[in-house]
């Protein structure tokens, strides 16, 4: 579902007030995975607070194996895939790995593969290269950030929104609309051949 200020694309735009209602628990279907669904809802609420000119597409289905991209964000400052994690306990972030309760995770590899996949498919859809940056939005009880990775931005959900807004503008309005239109077409994603671990949540 597309969450944004412009409603001319194929998917239905969802107003911020609807996201807020969902965040507060109004008329929300019971999720199969409560913590993961709650994390995506919180992330969606923060992304719904992006200014005009930004577009958010939620739960982009990729390929035919039930994989999805939690949130695809397109705006003046670029294209971003956002992988959401809602965790209990402690998270440690280093330049090349993320530990959850002292156990090594595959979060970085998955987020990086997801961004590469989206870049490849969007590039094919519009006929020219599209840079996509991978993002991990993590909700957890306790953080230790030794050093953030170079190729995937890692932060809490509000920090992700603020970081995206600080990036330099690289897309003009017509380029944003073109990318949103391509990303809103299911055919852009259905022919995907996933990298190992890509877009699996």
C-alpha positions as CSV (number, residue, x, y, z in Angstrom):
1,X,0.0,0.0,0.0
2,X,1.3,3.4,-0.9
3,X,1.4,6.1,1.8
4,X,2.0,9.5,0.5
5,X,0.7,12.9,-0.4
6,X,0.1,12.2,-4.2
7,X,-2.7,9.8,-5.2
8,X,-2.2,9.5,-8.9
9,X,-0.4,6.2,-8.8
10,X,-1.8,2.7,-9.2
11,X,-1.9,1.9,-5.5
12,X,-4.2,3.6,-3.0
13,X,-2.7,6.4,-0.9
14,X,-3.3,6.0,2.8
15,X,-3.7,9.3,4.8
16,X,-1.5,9.9,7.8
17,X,-4.6,9.8,10.1
18,X,-5.2,6.2,9.0
19,X,-1.7,5.2,9.9
20,X,-2.2,6.9,13.3
21,X,-5.4,5.1,13.8
22,X,-3.7,1.8,13.1
23,X,-0.8,2.8,15.3
24,X,-3.2,3.4,18.1
25,X,-5.0,0.1,17.5
26,X,-8.2,1.2,15.9
27,X,-9.7,-1.3,13.4
28,X,-6.5,-3.3,13.0
29,X,-6.7,-6.9,12.0
30,X,-4.9,-9.3,14.3
31,X,-1.4,-9.8,12.9
32,X,0.0,-13.3,12.5
33,X,3.3,-12.1,14.0
34,X,2.4,-9.5,16.6
35,X,5.9,-8.0,17.4
36,X,7.0,-7.8,13.8
37,X,3.7,-6.3,12.7
38,X,3.8,-3.8,15.6
39,X,7.3,-2.8,14.5
40,X,6.2,-2.2,10.9
41,X,3.2,-0.2,12.1
42,X,5.4,2.1,14.2
43,X,7.8,2.5,11.3
44,X,4.9,3.2,9.0
45,X,3.6,5.9,11.4
46,X,7.0,7.7,11.4
47,X,7.3,7.4,7.7
48,X,3.8,8.9,7.3
49,X,5.2,12.0,8.9
50,X,7.6,12.7,5.9
51,X,6.8,15.9,4.1
52,X,5.1,16.5,0.8
53,X,7.0,14.9,-2.1
54,X,7.8,11.7,-0.3
55,X,6.1,8.4,-1.0
56,X,6.0,5.2,1.0
57,X,4.9,1.8,-0.4
58,X,4.3,-0.8,2.3
59,X,4.7,-4.5,2.0
60,X,6.0,-4.7,-1.6
61,X,5.6,-8.4,-2.7
62,X,8.7,-9.6,-4.5
63,X,8.9,-12.8,-6.5
64,X,6.7,-15.8,-6.1
65,X,7.9,-17.2,-2.8
66,X,6.1,-14.9,-0.4
67,X,9.0,-12.5,0.1
68,X,8.4,-8.8,0.6
69,X,10.1,-5.4,1.2
70,X,8.7,-3.9,4.4
71,X,8.7,-0.3,3.2
72,X,10.0,1.2,0.0
73,X,10.5,5.0,0.3
74,X,10.9,7.3,-2.7
75,X,11.5,11.1,-2.3
76,X,13.7,14.0,-3.4
77,X,16.6,12.6,-1.4
78,X,16.6,9.1,-3.0
79,X,15.1,5.6,-2.9
80,X,15.3,3.5,0.2
81,X,14.3,0.0,1.2
82,X,13.5,-0.2,4.9
83,X,13.7,-3.5,6.7
84,X,12.0,-3.4,10.2
85,X,13.0,-5.4,13.2
86,X,11.1,-5.3,16.5
87,X,13.3,-7.0,19.1
88,X,13.5,-7.7,22.8
89,X,16.8,-7.4,24.6
90,X,20.0,-5.8,23.5
91,X,21.3,-4.9,20.0
92,X,25.0,-4.2,19.2
93,X,25.9,-2.5,15.9
94,X,29.3,-2.7,14.4
95,X,30.7,-1.8,11.0
96,X,30.1,-5.2,9.5
97,X,27.8,-7.0,11.8
98,X,24.8,-6.7,14.2
99,X,24.4,-8.8,17.3
100,X,21.1,-9.4,19.0
101,X,21.5,-10.6,22.6
102,X,25.1,-11.5,21.7
103,X,24.1,-13.6,18.8
104,X,25.2,-12.7,15.3
105,X,22.4,-11.9,12.9
106,X,21.9,-11.8,9.1
107,X,20.2,-8.4,9.3
108,X,22.9,-6.5,7.4
109,X,23.2,-9.1,4.7
110,X,19.5,-9.2,4.1
111,X,19.1,-5.4,4.1
112,X,21.9,-5.0,1.7
113,X,20.6,-7.7,-0.7
114,X,17.1,-6.2,-0.5
115,X,18.5,-2.8,-1.6
116,X,20.4,-4.4,-4.5
117,X,17.4,-6.3,-5.6
118,X,15.2,-3.2,-5.6
119,X,17.9,-1.3,-7.5
120,X,18.1,-3.9,-10.2
121,X,14.3,-4.2,-10.6
122,X,13.6,-0.5,-10.6
123,X,16.5,0.1,-13.0
124,X,15.0,-2.5,-15.4
125,X,11.5,-1.0,-15.0
126,X,12.5,2.6,-16.0
127,X,15.5,1.8,-18.3
128,X,18.2,3.5,-16.4
129,X,20.2,3.0,-13.2
130,X,18.5,3.6,-9.9
131,X,20.5,3.8,-6.7
132,X,18.7,2.3,-3.7
133,X,20.0,2.6,-0.2
134,X,19.3,-0.2,2.4
135,X,18.0,0.8,5.8
136,X,17.4,-1.2,9.0
137,X,14.8,0.3,11.4
138,X,15.2,-1.5,14.7
139,X,13.0,-1.2,17.8
140,X,14.7,-2.8,20.8
141,X,15.2,-2.4,24.5
142,X,18.9,-1.4,24.5
143,X,21.4,-0.1,21.9
144,X,25.1,-0.1,21.6
145,X,26.4,1.5,18.4
146,X,30.1,1.0,18.0
147,X,30.1,2.1,14.4
148,X,27.4,2.2,11.8
149,X,27.9,0.1,8.6
150,X,28.9,1.9,5.5
151,X,26.3,0.4,3.1
152,X,23.2,0.0,5.3
153,X,21.9,2.7,7.6
154,X,20.9,1.4,11.0
155,X,18.8,3.3,13.5
156,X,15.5,3.5,15.4
157,X,12.5,4.4,13.4
158,X,12.4,8.1,14.2
159,X,16.2,8.3,13.5
160,X,15.6,6.7,10.1
161,X,13.1,9.4,9.1
162,X,15.4,12.2,10.3
163,X,18.4,10.7,8.5
164,X,16.6,10.4,5.2
165,X,15.6,14.1,5.4
166,X,19.3,15.1,6.0
167,X,20.5,13.4,2.8
168,X,21.3,15.6,-0.2
169,X,18.5,16.0,-2.8
170,X,19.2,13.8,-5.8
171,X,15.9,13.4,-7.5
172,X,13.7,16.0,-9.3
173,X,9.9,15.9,-8.8
174,X,9.3,14.2,-12.2
175,X,11.9,11.6,-11.4
176,X,10.2,10.8,-8.1
177,X,6.8,10.4,-9.8
178,X,8.3,8.2,-12.5
179,X,9.9,5.9,-9.9
180,X,6.7,5.8,-7.8
181,X,4.7,4.8,-10.8
182,X,7.1,2.0,-11.7
183,X,7.3,0.8,-8.1
184,X,3.5,0.7,-7.8
185,X,3.2,-1.7,-10.7
186,X,3.1,-5.4,-9.5
187,X,4.9,-6.4,-12.7
188,X,8.0,-4.5,-11.6
189,X,8.5,-7.0,-8.8
190,X,6.9,-10.3,-10.0
191,X,9.7,-11.4,-12.2
192,X,12.2,-11.2,-9.5
193,X,14.9,-13.8,-8.9
194,X,15.9,-13.3,-5.3
195,X,19.4,-13.0,-4.1
196,X,20.0,-15.5,-1.2
197,X,18.2,-14.0,1.8
198,X,16.9,-11.0,0.0
199,X,13.6,-9.5,1.0
200,X,12.9,-12.3,3.5
201,X,11.5,-11.1,6.8
